[in-house]
Each structure stands twice: as C-alpha cells, then as structure tokens.
C-alpha cells in the first residue's frame, strides 16, 4: 500500500496535468490566431 505522502504526490501530479485541459481543447478546436490583424501595413 502506498504511503499517504506518495498518494498526495501522485494526486498533485494528476491535478497539475489536468489544469488547463479545457483551455487547450478549446484553443485546438477554434484555433489560436489572435483577434487583431497581425500585419498592419
């Protein structure tokens, strides 16, 4: 059985990996191009 510390470490790692998944998925679906024109000439 893993120690409480290892459980915490693993849980933290999973939480860290899960952060930003929704944002990444949204960006992937709609593209990451900025709303403003890149070349203003």
ZIVENFEN-V411259 format. One record per pair of residues at least 6 apart in sequence whose ideal C-beta (glycine too) atoms are under 8 Angstrom apart, sorted by the first residue. I is the first residue (numbers start at 0). J is the second residue. Records with the same first field share a line. If there is no record, write none. Layout:
I=J / J
This chain:
1=9
